[in-house]
Structures are given as structure tokens and as C-alpha cells.
Amino acid sequence: MPYLTTKDGIKLYYEEAGTGVPVVFVHEYAGDYRSWEPQMRFFSRQYRCVTFSVRGYPPSDVPTRDEDYSQAIARDDVIAVMDHLGIEKAHVVGHSMGAYTSLHVGLDHPDRCRSLTIAGCGWGSDPETQAQAVKFAEDVADMFRKDVVSAAKTYASYPVRLAHKGKDPRGYEEFTRWMSEHSGLGHALIMLNVPLKRPTLQQLAPRLKDLTIPMLVISGDEDAWCLEGSVFLKQTVPSAGLLVLPRAGHTINSEEPDAFNRAIFELFTAADAGRWMAHKVTNL
């Protein structure tokens, strides 16, 4: 099994497929390296695709200390994966928690990014619901610490996931089963130290306004966690395009893989050709 070791001694499991321009996929809180299988199969025909499980998610290591987890550490782990594989610059694709991490990769290491895909991003960034978000995060951490199997079933049943269940019950069952195979401790420590403590999109706004990397923001129109945050990113980042998929929830890359893949393929090709913002007319 392929592993790399980070500077602080954590082993991360990764998989890669295909050759060509690199694409690095960063999974969500409820996912792992397997979450990107619809993308790995599609894009590895033309690209060098990399997926990995972030720390806290087996078969990667599950550190047991709070100080081994943070948004900055998650960002650094993406760079560690790229460095280990000799990838100088990649299309970085993130979903949910992974989308926040991808944003930080773009903000702090713009020279390593060909493009950014920011999917299902925005949970916890509404200033009016901060207290509820904190309570939710603490409850989720406690739930996973007690029993990962029952927690996975509960977490998968939240309203933003039910569009996936309605359209693709087989895929939804697989998503839930994979989550039940995770580490309950890892889930608890991740929630308490990454989503709960990371800066909100609004707090990042001064830096986001200067971000020029080609970016595609993707959200389902039934993703109450992230729809407003996705619009905020479109309005804040000069290079951002926004795709809202109808009748779609939070688990967007698995729920709507064809639409998701077509959209980010257009991003990749336009970004690599220097044409992502070609529609902006400046000589009127």
C-alpha cells in the first residue's frame, strides 16, 4: 500500500492513476480517498489523478492529540502529498472540508495550483448561525466518539444528504458504509480542530479578493449548508465561476458525477489554455 510520511511523522495513504497533467482530490469530512472514485475513473484517462485519505481517516494514521489537527496542518498535508509525488503544480479539487483546505492551498501556495475546484463549501461561515454551528460540531464529535457505525447512519441522514439517497440508493448506501468504516476518534478530533476552528469565508474575504487562480465553485441547490457560501465565493473571488446543480444536495461529486466531471473538465482545459476568464470583455 502506498504511503508517504509528513514532516511531523504522520503516514498518509494515497492512490494515483493515469498520466499527464496532475489533479489532486481532497475529500470531505464524511469521505475518504474512495469518495473520488467517479472522478478517478473518468479523469485518469487523460490526467494523472491522485486521491488520499487525510490524517484521521484510515488507512492513513489517526493521531490521538488535538494538536495534530488544524486547518493549517490539513493544507500542509496536501502540499506534502504533492511534494512526495514530485508534483510541482496541479488542479486541486476539494469537497466540503476538503474545499476549505483547497482554498487555503490556493491562498498560501498559489504557485502550486493550476486551478481550484471548490465544491460544497460554506458550512459554518454564516455569522448569524455561529452558535448553532459550534453546538452542532460538538454534538457530531461526541456522536462519532461513542459509536462510529450509528453515527455514520445519523450523519448520512441529514437533510442535505437525502437528495443523494433519493436518486442513487446504491451509491448512498456505499457512502454510508464507507463512513462507518472510519475511526470514530479521528472523526471527533477532526471536527473539533479543523471545521470548528478554521476561519470563516467572511474572515478570509480580504485575501479571497486577491485570489486570481482559475476557480469553479459548485453547489447543489438543496445544499442548505453551502449554497449561500458558494454565492459569497462567487461574489468575492475575481476568478470564480459558480455552478449550481438543480435538485442536488451536499454529496455533489458522488450524487451528480457526470455533471460534476463535465464542469471541472471545462475548468481544467480552460485554465490550462489560459482561457478561463476569456469571457471578460475589457475593451468596451
N, C-alpha and C positions, 0 to 999 in steps of 0.2 A: 504494500500500500504506500502511495507517495505522500511523504510528509516534508514539511520544512520546519525549522526551528527559529523562532523570533529572537530578538536581541535579549528579551527577558526570559528566555528558556521555555517558551510555550510551543508545543508541537501543533501545527495546523495541517489538517488533511485537505488535499486538493485533488482535482482531476482536470485533465485537459484533453481536447480532441481537435483535430483539424490543423491546418497550416494557413499562414497568411497574416493579415493584419490582426493584432491581438484584441480580444474582447474579454473583459473581466467582469464576472457576475457576482453581486454581493446580496445575500439573501435577507429575508425579513425575520422578525422575531419568532414567528411561528414556523419558520422553514429551516432548511439546511442545504447542503450542496446539491441535494436531489431536486430541490424546488425548481431548478432551471433546466430540467431535462427537455421540455419542449423547445427551449432556446438552444441548448447544446446540440440537439439533433438537427435543427434547422440551420444554424449558423456555422457549424463545423464543416459544412460542405464548402464554404468559401473563406472562413476565418479561423484563426487559432483561438479557441474558446477555453476559458479557464473558469472553473467554479470551485468554491471551497467552503468548508464549514468554519464559521468564525469561532473564536475561543468560547468555551462554554457549551459547545454543541458536538457531541461525539460524531465521528471518530476523532475529532480534534480534542485537545486536552480541555479539561474542565477545572480551571484554577478555583481554589476554595476561599480566596481572600477578596474582599471588596476592592482593595487597591489594585487588583489585577484587571479591573474592568473600568473603562471610561470611553467617552466619545473619541478622545484623542488617541487612545490605545487602539480602538477599532479602526480609525483612519490609518494609523501606522501599520496595522496588520495587513491592510490592502497593499500598501507600498512594499511590505516585506514579501508578500506573495509575488509581486511584480519583479522585485529585485532578485528573488531566488530563481525565477524562471527567465531572467535576462530580458524582461520586457521593459523597454525604455518608455513607451507611450502606448496607451490602449484606449479603446472605447470602454468606459466604465459604466456599467448598468446596475442600478440599485433599486431595490423594492422596499418600501416602508422603512424599517430600521436601517436597512442597507442603503436606502435612498438618502437618508440623513448622512450616513457615513460617506457615501459617494459625493455628496455636496461638500463635505469637509476635505475630501481628497482634491476636489476641484478648486476649493478656496486656498488650500495650503500647498498644493502641488500642481498648479495649472499646467506646468510643462510636461506632466506625465499623462495628460488627458487629451485624447483625440476628440472625444465628445462625452457628454454626461446624459444618461437616461435616469430621470428621477420619477419613479412610479410609486403611487400610493403614499405620498409624503405629506405630512402635516399634523399627525396626531400629537396632541399636547401643546400645540402652538397658539391656541385660541386664548387670549388674555382673560376672557370672561369665564372660562371654564377651567382655569388652572387648579383650583382647589379640588374639583371633581377628578381631574386627571391624576393628581397626586394620590388621591384615595383609591382610584381605580388601579394604579400601578402597584400600590402596596397590597391591595387585595389579590391581584393577579400573582404577585410574587409569593404571597402566603399560600395561595391555592396550588401553585406548582410545587412548592416545597413540601407540601403534605402528600400529594399523590399525582404524579405526572400523567397517569393514564386518564383519570377522571377529569383532571384539569384540561387536558387536550380536548376532550369531548365538549367541555363547557366553553373553552376559548373558541373552538371551531363553530359553536352555535350562536355566537354574537351576530346581531342583525347584518353587519357589513359583510359577513361570510355567506349568508344564506342564498344570495343570487347564484353563487358557485354551486351550492347543493342542489338548487332547483334545476339548473341547466345540465350539470355534469355530476350526477350522484356517484359515479365510479371514481372520477377524479377527486371529488370531495372526500370520499372515504379513504382514498390513498393519502391525501393531505393530512387528514386527522390521524391516521395510523402512523405516519412518519413522525408527527409531532409527539405522539405517545411514546415513541422510542427515544426521545431526548432525555437529557438529565434534568430532573426537577430542580436540583440545586443550581445548575447552570442557568436555567430559566429565571430563577429567583434573583440570582446575583446580577445577571444581565439587566433585568427590568429595573432593579433598584439603583444601578450605577451607570447605565447608558441612557435609555429613554427618559428616565426620571430626572437626570442631572444635566442633560445636554442643553445647549442654548436653543431657544425657540427660533422659528423662522423670523419673527419680528426682531428679535435681538441680533440676528445675523444680517438684517436688511442693509446696514451701511456697507457691508462687504459684498453682499449679493449684487448691489447696484453696480459694482465694478467688474462683475464676472462676465467674461466675453467668450468662454468656451461654448461651442455649439451644444445646446441643451434642449431636450424634449421632456416635458412634464406630462405624465399620463395619469389619469384618474378615471375610475368608474363613476357614473352619475349617481349611484346608490351608495357610494362610499362616504358616509357621513363623517368619518374620521378625517378625511383628507381632501374633500372637494374644495373647501374654502382655502386651505393651504396651497393647493395646486394653483388656484386662481391668483393667490398672492405672489407665488413664484413667477408666474407669467407676467404679472404687472411690475415686478421688481427687477428681474434679471433681464438685461437688454437682449441677450442672445437666446431667450427661452421661447419655444413654441409650446402650445398646450393642446393636448388631445384628450377629450372627454368621451369615453365609450358608453353608449346608452345601455341601460338595463344591466349594468355591471357593478360588482362590489369591490371589495378590497383585494382579494387574491387575484389580481388582474392578469398577471402573466400566465397563470395556470387556467384561469377561468375563460380568458379570451386569447389563447395563444396565437391564432392566425392573425388577428388584428394587431396584436402587440408586436409580433415579429415583423409584419409588413411595415409598421410605423417606424420601428427602430432601424430596420434595414434602410429606409429612406434617409433617416438621420445619418447613419454611418456613411452612406455613399455621398450625400451632400456635403458632410463635414470633410471627408477625405478629398473631395474635389474643390474645397474652398467655396462652396455654393450654398451653405446653409442659410445665410442671410441675404441671398441674392435677390429676394423679392423686395427688399427695402429700396425704394426709389429715393435718391437724394438730390437729383438734379432738376427738380421741378421749379 
